[in-house]
Amino acid sequence: MLSLGALVLGFLLDLLIGDPHFIYHPVRLVGNLITVTEKGLRRVFPKTKGGETAAGVFLAVIVISVTTAVPALLLYLAGRISPEVRFVLETIMCYQLLATKSLKDESMKVYDKLKAGDLPEARKAVAMIVGRDTESLDEAGVTKAAVETVAENTSDGIIAPMLFMAVGGAVFGYFYKAINTMDSMVGYKNEKYLYFGRFAARLDDVVNYIPARLAACFMTAAAAFVSLDTKEAWRIYRRDRRNHASPNSAQTEAVMAGALNVQLAGDAWYFGKLHKKKTIGDDTRPVEYEDIRRADRLLYATAILSLVMFSAVKAAAWMYLV
């Protein structure tokens, strides 16, 4: 139960503090590990389809092993000092693995620029949180990009790591974060990563399968707490949850589109190439920059509801086993 307490306190710290830029985030260390390991593997393995695929598998094994072993060792050593020291350390780890406030803060930077009528700066702000090309986006395009990333990262940045931490503490959280960070860095279908990043991308699909669907259900329920359209959220979710190349990305985007009564997704430019994509939701009304604030309210309601549900289930399981 100490790990559950660490998760709850870590969540509260995330809401209060967020991700201060002056603190070196441990996920950046994971990113550095991925970069260094990739360079080494590319020197060793041949530049063929089979060689790059094998290198991608070795990348995953190395990164996951190191990223889980280090926090496990640190928590073990802290526990040898005292249970209190281990609890404090695990609380800090749980806090660092969640991104509720930082996701809201980054999306609100886009909102503030749009509200001020500064479209060029809004494009720059949204470019910090999305992977698509943003230079030619109009106000609606910038808004949609921000809302979509809030929806998708509600699962990837909050619900998924929270679920893994509820099951296995901070170590399981780092296990998930290793896979998710690899996908964000090498899981592209371009010439450089088509084969090298394939295993990481597939692994990310697997570990996010259940969290994405839980996040969609919690988000649908949470819509009622922030005066959004729960009925439409559920209808669009059932209809459009597969309207994405990824098996997981459209899950929460569909709920968000329905809850806001807007249409999301559609064609987008990546690295100078137009990618044809299905739309999600109905074009009931035009997208407006206030939808970013509405999306953030739904983000917070979903995160809180998820924490309550995960905590209740884990507490009940602990009481049953004891």
N, C-alpha and C positions, 0 to 999 in steps of 0.2 A: 504493500500500500504506500510505501514511501515514494516509489516511482510515480504513483498517481498524484500524490501531493506535490512532487516536483513539477509534474506537467501542469497542474492547475496554477501554481505560483509562477511558473515560467510563462504561461499564457497571460497572466495578469501583468507581468513585467513587460511583455511584448506590447500590450495595450498601452501601458504607461510610458515606456521609453522608446519603443520601436527599434530602429537600426541606426544608431548614431554613426555618422560617417567618420568620426575621429577614432572609432574603435575598429581594429582589424578583425573582420568577420572570419570565423573558421571556415566557412564555405569557400572563401577565397583561397584558403590553403588547399582545399579539395580541388579547386580549379587549377591551381599551380601544379598539383600532383598530376592531374590529367594532362596538362600541357607538356610537362617534362617526360612523362611516361610515353605519350604519343610520339614525341621526337625520337626517343630511344627505340621504340618498337618499329618505327618506319625505317630506321637504319638497319635493323636486323632482318625484317621480313621482306620478301620480294614484292615489287610493285605490280602484282597480279591480282585478279579477282580473289583467288584462293588465299594468297598471301595477306592481302589487306583484311579479308574476313577473319582469318586466324589471328592477326594482330589485334583486331577489335575485340575478340574474345579474351585474349591475354590482358588487354587494357582493362576490361571489366573485372577480371579476377583480381588483378593487382590493386586497382583503385578501391574496389569494395572491401578487400581484405585489410588494406591499410586504414581506410576510413572508419571501419568498425573496430579494428584491433586497438587503435590508439585511444579512443574514448573508453573502451572496455578496460584497458590497462590503467588509465588514469582514475577511473571510478574504483577499480580494485584497490589501487594504492591509497586512494582517499578513504576507502572503507577500512583499511588497516590502521589508519590514524584514528578515525571515529566514525560512527554512523552519521553524526551531524555534519561532518566535513563532506562526506559522500553526498548527503542530501543537498547541501548548498551547491556543490559542484554540478550535480545532476539538474538542479533547478536552473542554473546558468546555461547549461547545455540545451535544455528544453526551450528556454527563452530564445536562444540563438537560432534554433531550428524553425521557429515560427515567423511569419511575415505579415501578420494582420495589419498592424499600424503602418509599416513601411509601404505596403501595397496601397493603402488608402492615401498616404502622404504623397506618393509618386503620382497617383492618378489625379489627386487634387491640384498638383502643379499644372497639369494639363487644363483642368477646369478653370483655374485662376487666369491662365493666359487667354483662354477662349472668352471668358467673361470680360476681360479687359480689351477684347477685340484684337489681340496680338496673335494672328494666325501663324506667322513664321516661328515665333517662340513656342507656340503650342505644338507645332510640328516637331521642334527639337525636344520638347518635354516628352512627347509620346514616343519619340524614337528611343528614349532611354528604357522603355518598358515593353516594346514590341520588336519583333524580328523583321517586319516588313519594311519596304521603302516608304518613307513618309514625306519626301520633298514635295510631291504634287497633290497631297491630300487636301481636300476642302474641309470646311468646319465640320460637316457631317461625317466625313471620313475619319478625321482625327477623333471625334467623339466616339464613333463606333469602335475604333481601334482601342481606345482607353477602356470602354465598357467591356469589350471582349476579353481583354487581358485581365481585368478584375474578375470576370466570370471564370475564366480558365484557371487562374492562379488561386482562386478560392479553394479549388481542389488541390492543385499541385503544391501551393505554398503554405496551406493551412490544414485542410482536412486530412490529406494523405499523411503528412508527417505526424499530425496529432493522433491518427489512428495507429500508426506504427509505434509511437511512443506509449500509447495506452496499452498496447499489447506487450511490448518488450522494453519499455523505458528508453532512455536517450540513445543507447546503443542501436536499437532497432531504428530509431529516428535517423541516425547517421547512415545506417544501411540504406534507407530509402533515399536520403539526400545524395549519397554517392551516385546512385543510379540516375536520379533526376538531373543532377548536375552534368553527368556525362551526356545524357540525351540533349541537354540544352547547348552543349559545346560541340558534340560530334554527330549528333543524330540528324544530320541534314541529308537530303536526297540530291546533292550536287556532285560534281565530278570528284571533288576531294574526299568526300565522306560517304559516298554511295555504298561502298562495301565496308570500309573501315568502321563506320558508325552504325552499321545495320544491327549488330547484336545489342548495342546499348539502346537503340531505339526500340527494338522488340522487347527488351527487358523492361524498359520504362512502361511500355504498353501493358505488360503483365502486372507489374506492381501497382499500377494506377487503375486497374480494371475495377476492383471493388471500391476503392476510395472515391473514384469519379462518380459512381452510381449512388453511393451513400451521400456524397456532397450534393448531387442533384435532388435527392429526396429531402435532405435537410433544408436545402435552399428553397424548395417549393413550400415546405411548411413554414419556413422563416418569413416568406413573403407576406404572410398574414399579419406578422408582428410589426411590419413597417408600411402597412397600408398599400401594398402592391397587389397585383392581380394573381391570386393563387390559382384560381380555376384555369385561367389562360396559361399560366406557367406550366401546369400539369398537362394541358392539352398540347401545347407546342413541344414539350419535352417528349411526349409519347410519339408525336409525329416526326420531329426533326432531330432526334438525338443521334441519328446515324449520318447526318449531313456533313460529314467531315472525313478526310482521309484517315485520320487517327480514330481508333475505336473509342477514345475517351474525351477528346477535346470538345465535342459538340454536346456532351451531357449537360454541363452546367451552362454553356452558352445558350442552349435551347430554353432552359428554365429562365435565364436572365431575359432573353428576348420576349418570352411570353409574359413574364412578370411586369416588364416595362411597356408591353404592347408596341414593340418596335421590331424592325427587321435588322438582323446582324449578319456578319460574314459576307459571302459573295466574293467576286474576283478581287485579287490583291497582287501587288508587285513585290517580288523578292529578288534582290541582287540584279535588278534591271530586267527581270523576266516576268511576264504576266502569267499568273497561275489562276486557272478557271476553278471557281469553287461554288458549291451550292449555297444558297441563302438559308438563313435560319430565322424563323419567325415570320409574322405577317406584317406588311407595310401599313399598319393601321394608322399610324401618325408619323410625322417626320421626327427623326432623331434630333435631340437638342442637348446643349451642353449640360443642362440640369440633370440629364440622365446619368451623368458620372456620379453626382452626389447620391442619386437614388440607388445606383449600383453599389456604392460604398456602404450605404445603410443596410442593404441586403447582405453584403459581405460580412458586416459586423454581427448582424442577427444570426446568420448561418454559422459563423464561428462560435458564438456563444452557445447556440442550441446544440451544436456538435459536441462541444466540451461537456455540456450537461449530460448528453446521451451516453457518450463514451465513459464518463465518470460513473454514471449510474450502473451501466452494464458491468464495468470492472469491479465496482464495489459489491454488487450483487454476487458476482462470480467468486470474489474473495470470501465473502460471508458463507457462501454455499460450501466452498472447499474447506474452510476452517470448521 
